[in-house]
Amino acid sequence: MGDFREEDMYGPIKRFFEAREYVVKGEVARCDIVLVKGDETVIVELKKAFNMTLLYQALDRQKISNLVYIAIPLKAFMMRRGHILHILEKMGIGLVTVAMDSALLTVEAHLLPNMTHGRLNKRTKALLAEFNGRTFDGNLGGATRRKLLTAHRERALHIACVLEKITESSIAMLLRDYNCHKNTTHMLPRNLYGWFTKVKTGVYALSDDGRAALDDPQFAEIVAHYRKDVEEAVQS
């Protein structure tokens, strides 16, 4: 429906909820959008049409948080308005629409989700750990075929920025002098992305793949941030 992608709805929805004082991040632990404000953890799933796949996703997300919205284009909602509202109200799922056929991309909330707060379970805690582990919102909610900026990848980019500047380093120095994450101890030997090379026991350098990752336009903002941090650490 329409000449747009699901991820094109992310920007308007992000701005809508940020205006309501939520911290918003895209593609967190397989959820299209996650919103956090105080003790509220809210999940939003995006689709270009209202269908069973979307409902199944929303029901699964209710295992993580009771506060779940679906987001669809306004045109798709208006075609079956009463039917959609009836189903979602029965299921305790909220509804947000985006006017994708308008230059303003107006966002409206038509139905609030079940506002009963459940207890934190393992999936909720894992979601919040990933959410809070990211400094940047580097993903577009609903995007596919893109490398996701996970908390692990962000920490690896931080390490890569340090090694780019100082050539090689021990794990202890990365932790002590450059404020790299405590998981650096495990990340470098594991070398999930192939970005690092072992110089000798406990000492690592940046690989060619690591240098290429620092030039990836998708990560330009976060790389610029950590390069500045590293420069300040070197000069102090």
Order of alpha helices (4+ residues) and beta strands (2+ residues): alpha-beta-beta-beta-alpha-beta-alpha-alpha-beta-beta-alpha-alpha-beta-alpha-alpha-beta-beta-alpha-alpha
